[in-house]
């Protein structure tokens, strides 16, 4: 049973950036093609967050940068965290030829495009489990595209941290391909 509104904790998550490990998705032994991605959730004051998904794809013919920036509010009840995205800015840009991935946090630096446009209304909710300064979604999702696998499919009962839940949480936080966990890395 989901927590009642009266049970929602006013205690916020630790502020800062939570980063999902993002191993390159490039084919092995290729010299011309690179596919690199990153995802992070920035927890802000007043139960607000900014979620970023970016993909850098380059080959000998072109380089494409895709991005989705979602922002919204979260609710926390015990270890359960519901992220409710309320608006999104998304886009892509491309240039001819291959480009090296820029060093540092901001991939827009050195790329001839901007975060153009305005945030538009968008609704997306996803439940996470918070423990040991990491957030784990109960359903796998990347760039606001959900998949039909994750902890929720291997758990016995909703909102229960039983043995099946713990086994599934351990399994999905240790995955190297399609990692499910966001690690707290620093205050912003």
C-alpha positions in Angstrom: 0.0 0.0 0.0 1.5 3.4 -0.9 2.2 5.8 1.9 -0.6 8.2 2.9 -0.1 11.9 2.4 0.1 12.3 6.1 3.1 9.8 6.2 5.2 11.7 3.6 8.4 12.8 5.2 9.2 16.5 5.1 12.9 15.5 5.4 14.6 16.0 2.1 17.1 13.8 0.3 20.7 14.9 0.6 21.2 17.7 -1.9 23.7 17.3 -4.7 24.3 15.3 -7.8 23.4 11.6 -8.3 25.1 10.1 -11.3 24.3 6.8 -13.0 27.4 4.9 -14.2 27.4 5.1 -18.0 29.7 2.7 -19.8 30.2 3.5 -23.5 27.7 1.7 -25.8 30.1 1.6 -28.8 30.7 -1.6 -30.6 33.9 -3.3 -29.7 36.9 -2.8 -31.9 35.4 0.1 -33.9 37.6 3.1 -34.5 35.1 5.4 -36.2 32.0 5.1 -34.1 31.4 6.2 -30.5 28.2 6.2 -28.4 28.6 7.8 -25.0 25.8 8.8 -22.7 25.3 10.2 -19.2 22.4 10.5 -16.8 22.2 12.4 -13.5 19.7 13.7 -11.1 20.4 17.0 -9.3 18.5 17.2 -6.0 17.8 20.9 -5.2 16.2 22.8 -2.3 12.5 22.7 -1.5 12.0 19.1 -2.8 12.9 20.0 -6.4 15.1 18.2 -8.9 16.6 18.5 -12.3 17.2 15.2 -14.3 19.6 15.2 -17.2 20.0 12.6 -20.0 22.6 13.2 -22.8 23.9 11.1 -25.6 27.0 11.8 -27.7 27.1 9.8 -31.0 30.0 10.3 -33.4 31.4 8.6 -36.5 33.5 9.7 -39.4 30.5 11.4 -41.1 28.7 13.3 -38.3 28.4 14.0 -34.6 25.0 14.2 -32.9 24.2 15.4 -29.4 20.8 14.6 -28.0 19.5 15.8 -24.6 16.5 15.7 -22.3 16.4 18.0 -19.2 13.4 17.3 -16.9 12.5 19.2 -13.8 10.0 18.6 -11.1 9.4 17.8 -7.5 9.9 14.7 -5.3 8.1 13.2 -2.3 9.9 11.0 0.2 8.4 8.5 2.6 10.9 6.5 4.5 13.3 5.0 1.9 10.7 5.5 -1.0 11.2 8.5 -3.2 8.7 9.5 -6.0 10.2 11.8 -8.6 7.5 13.7 -10.4 8.8 15.4 -13.6 6.5 18.3 -14.5 8.3 19.8 -17.5 10.9 18.9 -20.0 13.3 20.5 -22.5 14.6 18.2 -25.2 16.5 18.5 -28.4 19.3 17.4 -30.6 21.9 19.0 -32.8 24.4 17.7 -35.3 27.5 18.7 -37.2 29.4 17.1 -40.1 32.4 15.1 -39.3 33.7 13.4 -36.1 34.2 15.4 -32.9 35.9 14.4 -29.7 33.8 14.3 -26.6 34.4 17.5 -24.6 36.2 17.1 -21.3 34.3 18.1 -18.1 30.7 18.1 -16.9 29.0 20.3 -19.6 28.9 18.6 -23.0 27.5 21.7 -24.6 30.8 23.5 -24.2 32.7 23.1 -27.5 29.6 21.9 -29.4 28.1 24.4 -31.9 24.6 24.2 -30.5 22.6 25.5 -27.5 19.9 24.3 -25.2 17.3 26.0 -27.4 13.6 26.2 -26.7 11.6 26.4 -23.5 10.5 23.8 -21.0 7.1 22.4 -21.9 4.6 20.6 -19.7 5.4 17.0 -19.2 4.2 14.4 -16.7 6.3 11.4 -15.6 6.4 9.7 -12.3 8.9 7.0 -11.2 9.4 5.4 -7.8 12.9 5.1 -6.4 14.4 3.4 -3.3 17.0 5.5 -1.4 19.7 3.9 0.8 23.4 4.5 1.4 23.3 7.8 -0.6 22.1 6.1 -3.8 18.8 6.1 -5.7 17.6 3.0 -7.4 14.5 3.1 -9.7 12.1 0.3 -9.2 11.6 0.1 -13.0 14.4 0.6 -15.5 14.2 3.9 -17.3 16.7 5.9 -19.4 16.0 9.3 -20.9 12.3 9.1 -19.8 11.8 5.8 -21.8 10.7 3.0 -19.4 11.4 -0.7 -19.9 9.6 -3.7 -18.6 12.2 -4.9 -16.2 13.7 -4.0 -12.9 13.2 -4.5 -9.2 9.5 -4.2 -9.3 9.2 -7.4 -11.5 11.2 -9.4 -9.0 9.7 -8.2 -5.8 6.9 -9.9 -3.9 4.9 -7.0 -2.5 4.9 -3.3 -3.1 6.5 -1.0 -0.5 8.1 -4.0 1.3 11.8 -4.5 1.8 11.6 -8.2 2.1 14.1 -10.9 1.0 13.0 -10.8 -2.7 13.2 -7.1 -2.8 16.8 -7.1 -1.3 17.9 -9.7 -3.8 16.5 -7.8 -6.7 17.9 -4.5 -5.4 21.4 -6.1 -5.1 21.2 -7.6 -8.6 20.1 -4.4 -10.3 22.6 -2.1 -8.5 25.5 -4.4 -9.5 24.7 -4.6 -13.2 27.5 -3.3 -15.5 25.3 -3.1 -18.6 22.2 -0.9 -18.1 23.1 0.0 -14.5 20.0 0.9 -12.4 21.6 3.0 -9.7 22.4 6.7 -9.3 25.3 7.4 -6.9 25.5 10.6 -4.8 28.7 12.2 -5.8 28.8 15.7 -4.4 26.9 18.8 -3.3 26.3 21.2 -6.1 
